[in-house]
Amino acid sequence: MRQEKKKDFMRGSRLRFFGVWLLLLTLLPWACVRKTVPFATTPDQPLSAVVADTLTRTADSLRGKPSLSTARKVVMTKEEERLAKEKEKEAQRKPKKKKKLFLGERIKRAYVKSGAKGRNQVIEVFYYLRYFQQPNAYAPARYYYNPKKRKIFKASGELDPAADKILHGPYKKLQNNKVLETGFYSFGTKHLRWERFDKNGILLTKTHYEQGFPRDANISYYGNDRSLLNEVIPYVNGKLDGEYAKFLIDGQREWQGQFENNRRIGEWTHYYGFKNRRHYIYQYPESGYDPEVTEPELLRQYNRGGIVVFDKEKGIDKRGEPDVEETPTKRGQPKRAVPKAAPKVVPKRR
């Protein structure tokens, strides 16, 4: 009886021993797994909070943020890597300079200096078209810049695309760091508001232009379709002031000059009526506030071929020679050069 109880006890001990070893072998793989424990966890923190924190850090790592979790990194394709590099290079590049435009046209800045050096030197800052465009032939005055001569000129005929730069954009004239004149050019013609100041900064004149024509100008045409320009009489505040122009019916210029304070000033030019060739150039007072003259002084005269036959400053006078084009008179009488009188312009009544 004792031997049977002893055998049963030994058999039970062996079963318990094997059961313990079987339990240990079952739990061993779970004990070897590394767990992710955030630094923010505390002994009192519940397990659900720890799991939620771990999942949050894993999601952050997938968005590119640094994480302490062991979540597997997202592998980018070659195309995604190329796009990422291009985006990074684009961010490092310097921003491109904006193209200088005025009224939709590309322009370039320039300046010229004239007069004595120092405080009395005059500086003109302006812009011109990068790509040449011929100005409007009907415009009373057309302006261009010659880079070789470093000077702004007023055109009397068609311009040379290879040498002439058409003024287009803001313009400013300064002396001793004080503004004397400001305005805008549009395809070689004065445009928008133009202002002139004295040396003390006091406003002298203010004129509004539309593609070379004063806003208050009296413009007449040939015919009723208003396609052929006849005469442009400039007015500012009811007074003759600005560029005057007279055209023939075929579009050729006949007269060109300038008014100020209801008087003719500066040079007035009469044309032959073909190829815009000049015939006579007269000199009037420099200012509209100088004493008025009844008869202007003849400065230069040209023949039909464009050759100078009279020049007062250079002392040239070939008007009596046979090859000089002269105006015919009555039959049987000798021919003689007869200067044409400037057209009469009556100011508006206030």
BELRA-V356385 format. One record per pair of residues at least 12 apart in sequence whose ideal C-beta (glycine too) atoms are under 6 Angstrom apart, sorted by the first residue. I is the first residue (numbers start at 1). J is the second residue. Records with the same first field share a line. If there is no record, write none. Layout:
I=J / J
//
This chain:
36=54 / 69
38=53
57=69
58=71
62=74
102=168 / 169
105=129
106=130
107=127 / 168 / 169
108=130
109=127
111=125
112=124 / 150
119=176
122=175
123=174
124=173
125=172
126=167 / 171
127=169
128=145 / 165 / 166 / 167 / 168
129=166 / 168
132=161
133=187
135=187 / 188
138=229
139=189 / 212
140=212 / 232 / 243 / 245
141=154 / 243
142=155 / 188
143=167 / 188
144=159 / 164 / 166 / 188
145=165
157=276
166=188
167=185 / 188
168=185 / 187
170=184
171=183 / 185
179=197
180=197
181=196
182=195
186=211
189=211 / 212
190=209 / 212
191=209
193=208
194=207
207=236
214=234 / 242
216=235
217=232 / 234
218=233
219=232
222=249
229=247
231=246
232=245
233=345
238=348 / 350
239=262
240=259 / 262 / 347
241=259 / 260
243=258
244=257 / 259
246=343
248=273
252=273
253=271 / 276
254=271
255=270
256=269
260=288
261=288 / 289
262=347
263=288 / 292
264=284
265=284 / 285 / 288
267=281
268=282 / 342
269=281
270=340
272=304
277=306
278=302
280=301 / 339
281=299 / 300
282=296 / 298
283=296 / 297 / 299
284=296
299=312
303=324 / 325
304=325
309=324
319=337
//
